[in-house]
Protein backbone atom coordinates (compact mmCIF):
# COMPACT_ATOMS: atom_id res chain seq x y z
CA UNK A 1 0.00 0.00 0.00
CA UNK A 2 1.68 3.19 -1.20
CA UNK A 3 0.59 6.55 0.15
CA UNK A 4 3.02 9.44 0.52
CA UNK A 5 5.38 8.23 -2.23
CA UNK A 6 2.47 7.86 -4.64
CA UNK A 7 1.13 11.32 -3.87
CA UNK A 8 4.25 13.36 -3.20
CA UNK A 9 6.53 12.01 -5.86
CA UNK A 10 3.69 11.75 -8.31
CA UNK A 11 3.10 15.47 -8.27
CA UNK A 12 6.84 16.18 -8.51
CA UNK A 13 7.17 13.91 -11.54
CA UNK A 14 4.08 15.47 -13.12
CA UNK A 15 5.51 18.96 -12.71
CA UNK A 16 8.95 18.07 -14.08
CA UNK A 17 7.45 16.14 -16.98
CA UNK A 18 5.29 19.12 -17.90
CA UNK A 19 8.34 21.35 -17.96
CA UNK A 20 10.19 18.99 -20.25
CA UNK A 21 7.30 18.32 -22.62
CA UNK A 22 7.69 19.65 -26.11
CA UNK A 23 11.47 19.49 -26.14
CA UNK A 24 13.12 17.82 -29.08
CA UNK A 25 15.13 14.63 -28.65
CA UNK A 26 18.34 15.06 -30.62
CA UNK A 27 19.89 11.73 -29.64
CA UNK A 28 21.02 9.88 -32.79
CA UNK A 29 19.10 6.73 -33.55
CA UNK A 30 21.28 3.64 -33.50
CA UNK A 31 21.05 1.34 -36.51
CA UNK A 32 22.84 -1.53 -34.76
CA UNK A 33 20.58 -4.40 -33.91
CA UNK A 34 20.64 -5.19 -30.23
CA UNK A 35 20.26 -8.63 -28.75
CA UNK A 36 16.88 -9.18 -27.08
CA UNK A 37 17.00 -8.76 -23.31
CA UNK A 38 17.33 -11.85 -21.20
CA UNK A 39 14.10 -12.65 -19.41
CA UNK A 40 14.36 -13.78 -15.83
CA UNK A 41 11.23 -15.39 -14.47
CA UNK A 42 10.33 -14.39 -10.94
CA UNK A 43 7.41 -15.27 -8.74
CA UNK A 44 4.74 -12.63 -9.10
CA UNK A 45 2.96 -11.17 -6.09
CA UNK A 46 -0.81 -11.10 -6.68
CA UNK A 47 -2.05 -7.56 -7.31
CA UNK A 48 -4.30 -6.60 -4.38
CA UNK A 49 -5.92 -3.86 -6.49
CA UNK A 50 -7.20 -0.61 -5.02
CA UNK A 51 -10.13 0.62 -2.96
CA UNK A 52 -11.78 4.01 -2.68
CA UNK A 53 -12.50 3.89 1.04
CA UNK A 54 -10.69 2.87 4.20
CA UNK A 55 -13.82 0.94 5.14
CA UNK A 56 -13.25 -1.37 2.18
CA UNK A 57 -9.80 -2.43 3.41
CA UNK A 58 -9.10 -5.58 5.44
CA UNK A 59 -8.85 -4.97 9.19
CA UNK A 60 -5.10 -5.60 9.30
CA UNK A 61 -4.60 -3.02 6.55
CA UNK A 62 -6.68 -0.45 8.42
CA UNK A 63 -4.50 -1.05 11.47
CA UNK A 64 -1.38 -0.57 9.32
CA UNK A 65 -2.78 2.69 7.91
CA UNK A 66 -3.48 3.91 11.42
CA UNK A 67 0.13 3.15 12.39
CA UNK A 68 1.32 4.93 9.24
CA UNK A 69 -0.61 8.11 10.02
CA UNK A 70 0.67 8.19 13.57
CA UNK A 71 4.23 7.66 12.31
CA UNK A 72 4.10 10.59 9.86
CA UNK A 73 2.21 12.92 12.20
CA UNK A 74 5.35 14.30 13.90
CA UNK A 75 6.92 14.90 10.47
CA UNK A 76 4.06 16.83 8.85
CA UNK A 77 2.19 18.38 11.78
CA UNK A 78 4.16 21.65 11.89
CA UNK A 79 4.89 22.08 8.17
CA UNK A 80 3.69 25.31 6.58
CA UNK A 81 2.48 23.86 3.31
CA UNK A 82 1.60 27.24 1.83
CA UNK A 83 5.24 28.37 1.77
CA UNK A 84 6.95 25.01 1.27
CA UNK A 85 8.88 24.71 -1.99
CA UNK A 86 9.35 21.67 -4.18
CA UNK A 87 12.91 21.37 -2.90
CA UNK A 88 11.50 21.25 0.62
CA UNK A 89 9.13 18.51 -0.46
CA UNK A 90 12.01 16.37 -1.67
CA UNK A 91 13.53 16.62 1.82
CA UNK A 92 10.12 15.96 3.36
CA UNK A 93 9.76 12.80 1.29
CA UNK A 94 13.05 11.53 2.73
CA UNK A 95 11.82 12.19 6.27
CA UNK A 96 8.58 10.36 5.51
CA UNK A 97 10.53 7.42 4.13
CA UNK A 98 12.61 7.24 7.30
CA UNK A 99 9.54 7.48 9.54
CA UNK A 100 7.70 4.71 7.68
CA UNK A 101 10.59 2.40 6.82
CA UNK A 102 9.31 -1.08 6.00
CA UNK A 103 5.68 0.06 5.75
CA UNK A 104 5.22 -0.85 2.09
CA UNK A 105 6.77 -4.28 2.60
CA UNK A 106 4.49 -5.00 5.56
CA UNK A 107 1.42 -3.97 3.58
CA UNK A 108 2.35 -5.55 0.26
CA UNK A 109 -0.84 -7.60 0.25
CA UNK A 110 -3.03 -4.59 1.09
CA UNK A 111 -4.95 -2.73 -1.63
CA UNK A 112 -3.79 0.76 -2.54
CA UNK A 113 -6.00 3.67 -1.58
CA UNK A 114 -7.47 5.31 -4.66
CA UNK A 115 -6.77 9.05 -4.41
CA UNK A 116 -8.06 9.98 -7.86
CA UNK A 117 -11.33 11.56 -6.72
CA UNK A 118 -12.41 14.27 -4.30
CA UNK A 119 -14.53 11.72 -2.47
CA UNK A 120 -11.60 9.38 -1.83
CA UNK A 121 -9.46 12.26 -0.56
CA UNK A 122 -12.27 13.31 1.79
CA UNK A 123 -12.52 9.79 3.20
CA UNK A 124 -8.79 9.66 3.86
CA UNK A 125 -8.90 13.06 5.55
CA UNK A 126 -11.84 11.96 7.70
CA UNK A 127 -9.98 8.86 8.82
CA UNK A 128 -6.84 10.95 9.48
CA UNK A 129 -8.81 13.46 11.54
CA UNK A 130 -9.96 10.69 13.86
CA UNK A 131 -6.66 8.81 14.10
CA UNK A 132 -3.89 11.42 13.68
CA UNK A 133 -5.23 14.99 13.54
CA UNK A 134 -1.77 16.41 12.87
CA UNK A 135 -1.82 14.88 9.39
CA UNK A 136 -5.04 16.56 8.24
CA UNK A 137 -3.28 19.67 6.92
CA UNK A 138 -0.98 17.43 4.88
CA UNK A 139 -3.82 15.64 3.12
CA UNK A 140 -5.76 18.88 2.72
CA UNK A 141 -2.76 20.41 0.99
CA UNK A 142 -2.34 17.43 -1.33
CA UNK A 143 -6.00 17.60 -2.33
CA UNK A 144 -5.79 21.34 -3.02
CA UNK A 145 -2.58 20.90 -5.01
CA UNK A 146 -4.10 18.28 -7.28
CA UNK A 147 -7.19 20.48 -7.76
CA UNK A 148 -5.07 23.52 -8.63
CA UNK A 149 -2.90 21.47 -10.96
CA UNK A 150 -5.89 20.36 -13.02
CA UNK A 151 -7.77 23.66 -12.84
CA UNK A 152 -6.01 25.52 -15.62
CA UNK A 153 -4.93 28.49 -13.46
CA UNK A 154 -4.45 31.71 -15.46
CA UNK A 155 -3.53 29.97 -18.70
CA UNK A 156 -4.58 31.81 -21.85
CA UNK A 157 -5.56 30.58 -25.33
CA UNK A 158 -2.79 32.87 -26.63
CA UNK A 159 0.75 31.50 -26.95
CA UNK A 160 2.65 34.71 -26.23
CA UNK A 161 0.47 35.56 -23.24
CA UNK A 162 1.27 32.18 -21.68
CA UNK A 163 4.98 32.59 -22.39
CA UNK A 164 5.00 36.05 -20.79
CA UNK A 165 3.22 34.72 -17.69
CA UNK A 166 5.65 31.84 -17.26
CA UNK A 167 8.62 34.10 -17.99
CA UNK A 168 7.73 36.01 -14.81
CA UNK A 169 8.61 32.89 -12.81
CA UNK A 170 11.81 32.41 -14.81
CA UNK A 171 12.89 36.00 -14.24
CA UNK A 172 12.98 35.44 -10.49
CA UNK A 173 16.02 33.23 -11.01
CA UNK A 174 16.62 29.88 -9.37
CA UNK A 175 14.62 26.95 -10.71
CA UNK A 176 11.17 25.44 -10.68
CA UNK A 177 11.97 23.56 -7.47
CA UNK A 178 12.28 26.93 -5.71
CA UNK A 179 8.59 27.61 -6.28
CA UNK A 180 5.93 26.87 -3.70
CA UNK A 181 3.53 24.06 -4.48
CA UNK A 182 0.82 26.52 -5.51
CA UNK A 183 3.23 28.28 -7.84
CA UNK A 184 4.29 24.96 -9.32
CA UNK A 185 0.66 24.18 -10.10
CA UNK A 186 0.35 27.54 -11.85
CA UNK A 187 3.66 27.19 -13.73
CA UNK A 188 2.84 23.64 -14.79
CA UNK A 189 -0.55 24.74 -16.11
CA UNK A 190 1.14 27.52 -18.10
CA UNK A 191 3.75 25.14 -19.49
CA UNK A 192 1.03 22.75 -20.60
CA UNK A 193 -0.84 25.62 -22.27
CA UNK A 194 2.32 26.80 -24.03
CA UNK A 195 2.69 23.33 -25.49
CA UNK A 196 -0.91 23.44 -26.66
CA UNK A 197 -1.08 27.03 -27.99
CA UNK A 198 2.41 27.58 -29.43
CA UNK A 199 3.96 26.07 -32.50
CA UNK A 200 6.72 23.53 -31.94
CA UNK A 201 9.25 26.01 -33.33
CA UNK A 202 8.15 28.77 -30.95
CA UNK A 203 8.15 26.44 -27.97
CA UNK A 204 11.68 25.23 -28.74
CA UNK A 205 12.88 28.79 -29.38
CA UNK A 206 11.59 29.92 -25.99
CA UNK A 207 12.57 26.84 -23.95
CA UNK A 208 16.14 26.90 -25.31
CA UNK A 209 16.76 30.45 -24.12
CA UNK A 210 19.65 30.36 -21.64
CA UNK A 211 17.62 31.60 -18.68
CA UNK A 212 14.64 29.35 -19.41
CA UNK A 213 16.78 26.25 -19.91
CA UNK A 214 18.62 26.94 -16.63
CA UNK A 215 15.30 27.38 -14.79
CA UNK A 216 13.85 24.16 -16.18
CA UNK A 217 17.00 22.11 -15.61
CA UNK A 218 17.62 23.52 -12.14
CA UNK A 219 20.97 25.11 -12.96
CA UNK A 220 19.85 28.73 -12.61
Beta strands, then each sheet from edge to edge (+ up, - down):
strand 1: 50-51
strand 2: 112-113
sheet 1: 1+ 2+
end
